[in-house]
Amino acid sequence: MNNTFQQLMRAATRLTQSGRLQQATQAIQRALRGATAPVEAEPVQVTPVQMPGVSTTLAASPPVLDAGVFEAERPIPAPARTGTGEFTGGSHSHASLTRQYKLYTPPGHAGRQLPLVVMLHGCTQDPDDFATGTDMNERAREQGFFVLYPAQSQDANPSRCWNWFKHNHQRHGSGEPALLASLTCSIIERHGMDARRVYIAGLSAGGAMAAIVADAYPEIFAALGVHSGLPSGAAGNLVEALSVMKNGTAGAMTMARSMLAGTGAIAPPAPRMALPTIVFHGDQDHTVHPSNGAQVVAAALATLPASSTRVEQGICADGRRYTRSIHHASNGNNLAEHWLVHGAGHAWSGGQLGGSYTDAQGPDATGEMLRFFFDQPYGPRH
């Protein structure tokens, strides 16, 4: 972390504690842009936009907080075109929390125990937008599986970010992870799905929350997918989140280099029981530092030690290059994959232009995640 960034974040903390919230917000914005201008800035016209954990306002046409950093707003497109099948909404409550959701039901499901993929959207997104951008419903129609899209509420987070960076939303039996686990189990039981083939994936803040849920409830899921996200427990508050998003977690750059070289990685503290994990991350992602993707894989390998690692350099039909690191168990099972997409930013790789935060160039993250998921051994029944 550079000295300027540290100074600006310390200044933001002091300003927040003293009640000077607009100036604190401006300091955070400067830290993210790498600016060195003085913190004391002239007042600007503002439109109310609340940050998680901070009661404040931001400048007109504001950036929004995604996974702990600011991103430009984009209009949410029309709902996804699902072809045949149903895309219906509902509501689920657990403890003191209630969230809406949408569920894609493929045609011809009656009498069949089909898999379930749980998809957690990023900030400013909703289930319709995320379904459109990932094209997941169309794949579900073609391949025969359900897709569950929980929706974050603006009451819980003004930018509809999953609260991955708050300590009360990072544990088994607590907050949003507990609600998401409860919702998943309820949907499985209600629709007679195959409880051994349940998978969870997410983008950005959704990817970070997917990693937390998988860590807290490994008995529910058979595999994890994280796109442009962070490892479980990467931050415990907003200031830590801003730092890890900009710079990566401690030791992550060493880890990324060693993984790409196929020599293993320095692992963070081991989770209770890791799941097979596939990660996509653009190496030009200026919203979530790319080294976070390597650390997600390292967390999985901490308790799923690989006996061999293969690194492939690939190129898509449109010219986009990528590095794919594949970690195998001694029995040949694919434990983890890390796709580092060269030249890509903070967007779903191979996504549809109708959705927000998508990159139409390959590789096809949706297809590769599904291939990885369905190649895994079945998980436990629950």
C-alpha positions in Angstrom: 0.0 0.0 0.0 1.5 3.4 -0.9 1.9 6.2 1.6 -0.6 8.5 -0.1 -3.3 5.8 0.0 -2.6 5.2 3.7 -2.7 8.9 4.5 -6.0 9.5 2.7 -7.6 6.5 4.4 -6.5 7.7 7.8 -7.8 11.1 7.0 -11.2 9.6 6.0 -11.4 7.7 9.3 -10.7 10.9 11.3 -13.2 12.9 9.3 -15.9 10.2 9.8 -15.3 10.1 13.5 -15.6 13.8 13.7 -18.8 13.9 11.8 -17.4 15.5 8.6 -18.9 12.8 6.4 -18.9 14.5 3.0 -15.2 15.3 3.4 -14.6 11.6 4.5 -16.3 10.4 1.3 -14.2 12.7 -0.8 -11.0 11.4 0.8 -12.0 7.8 0.0 -12.7 8.7 -3.6 -9.3 10.3 -3.9 -7.6 7.3 -2.4 -9.2 5.0 -5.0 -8.2 7.3 -7.8 -4.7 7.6 -6.5 -5.1 11.4 -6.1 -2.9 13.5 -3.8 -5.1 16.6 -3.7 -5.9 18.0 -0.2 -8.7 16.4 1.6 -10.4 19.7 2.3 -12.4 20.3 -0.8 -15.0 22.9 -1.8 -18.6 21.7 -1.3 -20.4 20.2 -4.3 -24.0 19.7 -5.2 -25.1 16.3 -4.0 -27.7 13.6 -4.6 -28.3 11.3 -1.6 -26.6 7.9 -2.0 -25.8 6.1 1.2 -22.6 4.0 1.6 -22.7 0.9 3.6 -21.8 1.7 7.2 -21.6 5.5 6.5 -24.4 8.0 6.6 -23.3 10.5 4.0 -23.9 11.9 0.5 -22.0 11.8 -2.8 -21.6 14.1 -5.7 -24.3 14.3 -8.4 -24.1 11.4 -10.9 -22.2 9.6 -8.1 -20.1 6.5 -8.4 -21.5 3.5 -6.4 -19.9 1.2 -3.9 -19.2 -2.3 -5.4 -17.7 -4.8 -3.1 -16.1 -2.0 -1.2 -15.0 0.3 -4.0 -16.6 2.8 -6.3 -17.9 1.9 -9.8 -19.8 3.9 -12.4 -23.6 3.4 -12.5 -25.1 1.6 -15.5 -28.7 1.3 -16.4 -30.3 -2.0 -15.7 -31.6 -3.6 -18.9 -34.9 -5.5 -19.6 -35.4 -8.9 -17.9 -33.5 -11.9 -19.4 -35.1 -13.7 -22.3 -35.4 -17.2 -21.0 -37.0 -19.0 -24.0 -39.2 -21.7 -22.6 -39.3 -22.4 -18.9 -40.4 -20.1 -16.0 -38.6 -17.2 -14.3 -40.7 -16.5 -11.2 -40.1 -14.4 -8.1 -40.6 -15.0 -4.4 -39.5 -13.9 -0.9 -37.7 -15.7 1.9 -37.2 -14.9 5.6 -34.7 -16.3 8.0 -34.2 -14.9 11.5 -34.6 -11.1 11.2 -33.8 -10.9 7.5 -36.0 -11.1 4.4 -34.8 -11.1 0.8 -36.6 -11.4 -2.6 -35.4 -13.9 -5.1 -36.0 -15.2 -8.6 -35.9 -18.8 -9.7 -35.5 -20.2 -13.2 -37.3 -23.5 -13.7 -36.3 -25.3 -16.9 -39.0 -27.0 -19.1 -39.6 -30.7 -18.6 -38.4 -30.7 -14.9 -41.5 -32.6 -13.5 -40.5 -35.9 -12.0 -36.7 -35.2 -12.4 -34.2 -34.4 -9.7 -32.2 -31.7 -11.4 -29.2 -29.7 -10.2 -29.3 -26.2 -8.8 -26.9 -23.2 -9.4 -27.2 -20.3 -7.0 -26.1 -17.0 -8.5 -25.2 -14.0 -6.4 -25.2 -10.7 -8.3 -22.8 -7.8 -8.0 -23.6 -4.3 -6.7 -26.2 -2.2 -8.5 -27.4 -5.4 -10.2 -30.6 -7.4 -9.7 -31.6 -11.0 -10.7 -33.0 -10.0 -14.1 -29.8 -8.0 -15.0 -27.5 -10.8 -13.8 -29.5 -13.5 -15.6 -29.2 -11.4 -18.8 -25.5 -10.7 -18.5 -24.5 -14.3 -17.7 -26.9 -16.0 -20.0 -27.4 -18.5 -17.3 -31.1 -19.1 -17.8 -30.6 -20.0 -21.5 -27.9 -22.5 -20.5 -30.2 -23.9 -17.8 -32.9 -24.4 -20.5 -30.5 -26.2 -22.7 -28.8 -28.4 -20.1 -31.6 -28.9 -17.6 -31.0 -27.3 -14.2 -32.5 -24.7 -11.9 -31.0 -21.3 -11.2 -31.7 -19.4 -8.0 -30.9 -15.6 -7.9 -31.2 -14.1 -4.4 -31.7 -10.4 -4.5 -30.0 -8.0 -2.1 -32.2 -5.2 -0.9 -31.5 -1.5 -0.9 -32.5 -1.4 2.8 -29.6 -3.7 3.6 -27.2 -1.9 1.3 -28.1 1.2 -0.8 -26.1 -0.1 -3.8 -27.5 -3.6 -3.4 -24.1 -5.0 -2.5 -23.9 -8.2 -0.5 -22.3 -7.2 2.8 -19.3 -9.4 2.5 -17.0 -6.9 4.4 -19.1 -6.8 7.6 -18.0 -9.2 10.3 -21.7 -10.1 11.2 -22.2 -11.3 7.6 -19.2 -13.7 7.5 -20.1 -16.7 9.8 -22.2 -19.8 9.9 -25.5 -19.0 11.5 -25.3 -15.3 11.1 -26.6 -12.6 8.8 -26.7 -12.9 5.0 -24.8 -16.3 4.8 -27.4 -17.9 7.1 -30.3 -16.4 5.1 -28.8 -17.6 1.8 -28.2 -21.1 3.1 -31.7 -21.3 4.4 -33.2 -20.0 1.1 -31.1 -22.6 -0.8 -32.3 -25.5 1.3 -35.9 -24.3 1.2 -35.8 -24.1 -2.6 -34.2 -27.6 -2.9 -36.9 -29.2 -0.7 -39.8 -27.3 -2.3 -38.9 -28.2 -5.8 -37.5 -31.7 -5.3 -34.0 -30.8 -6.7 -30.9 -33.0 -6.5 -29.4 -32.0 -3.1 -26.1 -33.6 -4.1 -25.6 -31.3 -7.1 -25.9 -27.8 -5.7 -23.4 -25.1 -6.7 -22.9 -21.4 -5.9 -21.3 -18.6 -7.9 -21.1 -14.9 -7.9 -19.6 -11.7 -9.4 -17.6 -9.1 -7.5 -19.5 -8.5 -4.1 -21.6 -11.5 -5.0 -18.4 -13.6 -5.6 -17.0 -12.5 -2.3 -20.3 -13.5 -0.6 -20.4 -16.8 -2.5 -17.0 -17.6 -1.1 -18.2 -16.8 2.4 -21.3 -18.9 2.1 -19.4 -21.9 0.7 -16.9 -21.6 3.5 -19.7 -21.4 6.2 -21.9 -24.1 4.6 -19.7 -26.6 2.7 -22.2 -29.3 3.5 -24.8 -27.7 1.1 -22.7 -27.2 -2.0 -20.6 -29.3 -4.3 -18.5 -26.6 -5.9 -17.9 -22.8 -5.9 -17.4 -20.3 -8.7 -16.0 -16.8 -8.0 -15.7 -14.1 -10.8 -13.8 -10.9 -9.9 -14.3 -11.5 -6.2 -12.4 -12.0 -3.0 -11.6 -14.8 -0.5 -13.7 -15.4 2.5 -12.8 -13.1 5.4 -10.7 -10.8 3.3 -11.9 -7.7 5.3 -13.9 -7.0 8.4 -15.0 -3.4 7.8 -15.2 -0.7 5.1 -11.7 0.7 5.4 -10.2 -2.8 5.2 -12.4 -3.6 2.2 -11.2 -0.5 0.4 -7.6 -1.5 1.0 -7.9 -5.1 0.0 -9.8 -4.2 -3.2 -7.1 -1.8 -4.2 -4.0 -3.7 -3.2 -5.0 -7.3 -2.7 -4.7 -9.3 0.6 -1.4 -9.8 2.3 1.0 -12.0 0.4 -1.4 -12.2 -2.5 1.1 -11.0 -5.2 3.6 -13.7 -4.1 0.8 -16.2 -4.2 -0.3 -15.2 -7.7 3.2 -15.4 -9.1 3.9 -18.8 -7.6 0.5 -20.2 -8.8 1.0 -19.0 -12.3 4.5 -20.7 -12.3 2.8 -23.9 -11.2 4.9 -24.1 -7.9 2.1 -23.9 -5.4 1.1 -20.9 -3.2 1.3 -19.4 0.2 -2.1 -20.2 1.7 -4.1 -18.1 4.1 -5.6 -19.7 7.2 -7.5 -22.8 6.2 -11.3 -22.8 6.0 -13.4 -25.5 7.8 -13.7 -27.5 4.6 -13.0 -26.1 1.2 -15.0 -26.9 -2.0 -13.7 -27.5 -5.5 -13.3 -23.9 -6.8 -13.2 -22.2 -10.2 -12.1 -18.5 -10.4 -12.2 -16.0 -13.2 -10.5 -12.6 -12.9 -9.3 -10.0 -15.4 -5.7 -8.9 -15.0 -6.7 -5.3 -15.8 -9.4 -5.3 -13.1 -9.0 -1.9 -11.3 -12.0 -2.5 -9.1 -11.0 -5.8 -7.4 -7.2 -6.4 -7.5 -6.5 -9.5 -9.6 -4.4 -11.1 -6.8 -7.6 -11.7 -4.9 -8.5 -14.3 -7.4 -5.3 -16.3 -6.7 -6.1 -16.1 -3.0 -9.5 -17.6 -3.5 -7.9 -20.6 -5.2 -5.2 -20.8 -2.5 -7.9 -21.0 0.2 -9.5 -24.0 -1.5 -6.1 -25.7 -2.0 -5.3 -25.2 1.7 -7.5 -28.2 2.6 -7.7 -29.8 -0.9 -4.0 -30.3 -1.6 -3.3 -30.8 -5.3 -1.0 -33.5 -6.4 -0.3 -31.9 -9.8 -0.7 -28.5 -11.4 -0.9 -27.7 -15.1 -0.7 -24.2 -16.6 -2.1 -23.5 -20.1 -1.7 -20.3 -22.2 -4.8 -20.0 -24.4 -6.3 -17.6 -26.9 -10.0 -17.2 -27.8 -11.4 -16.9 -31.2 -11.7 -13.1 -30.8 -8.0 -12.8 -29.8 -8.4 -12.5 -26.1 -5.6 -14.4 -24.2 -5.8 -16.1 -20.9 -3.8 -18.2 -18.5 -5.5 -21.2 -17.0 -4.0 -23.0 -14.0 -5.5 -26.4 -13.3 -5.0 -28.2 -10.0 -5.7 -32.0 -9.9 -6.1 -34.4 -7.0 -4.2 -37.7 -6.9 -7.3 -39.5 -8.2 -7.4 -37.1 -11.2 -10.4 -35.0 -10.0 -10.1 -31.3 -10.9 -9.9 -29.5 -7.5 -9.5 -25.9 -8.7 -9.1 -23.8 -11.8 -7.8 -20.2 -12.0 -8.6 -18.3 -15.2 -6.6 -15.1 -15.5 -8.0 -13.2 -18.4 -5.5 -10.9 -20.0 -6.7 -7.4 -20.9 -10.0 -7.9 -19.1 -11.4 -5.5 -16.5 -14.1 -5.9 -13.9 -16.8 -7.7 -15.9 -18.2 -11.2 -16.5 -16.0 -12.8 -19.1 -17.9 -13.8 -22.3 -21.1 -12.1 -21.0 -24.0 -10.7 -22.9 -24.0 -7.0 -23.7 -27.6 -6.6 -22.5 -26.4 -7.0 -18.9 -24.2 -4.7 -16.8 -20.6 -5.5 -15.9 -20.1 -7.8 -18.8 -17.3 -8.3 -21.3 -18.5 -9.9 -24.6 -15.0 -11.2 -25.4 -14.2 -14.7 -24.2 -13.4 -16.9 -22.5 -16.9 -18.1 -21.7 -17.1 -17.9 -17.9 -20.6 -19.2 -17.8 -19.9 -22.3 -19.9 -16.6 -23.1 -18.1 -18.1 -22.7 -14.6 -20.9 -25.1 -15.6 -18.5 -27.6 -17.1 -16.4 -27.4 -13.9 -19.4 -27.8 -11.6 -21.0 -30.8 -13.4 -17.6 -32.6 -13.6 -17.4 -32.6 -9.9 -18.3 -35.7 -7.7 -21.7 -35.3 -6.2 -21.8 -33.5 -2.8 -23.4 -34.8 0.4 -27.2 -35.0 0.8 -28.8 -32.6 3.2 
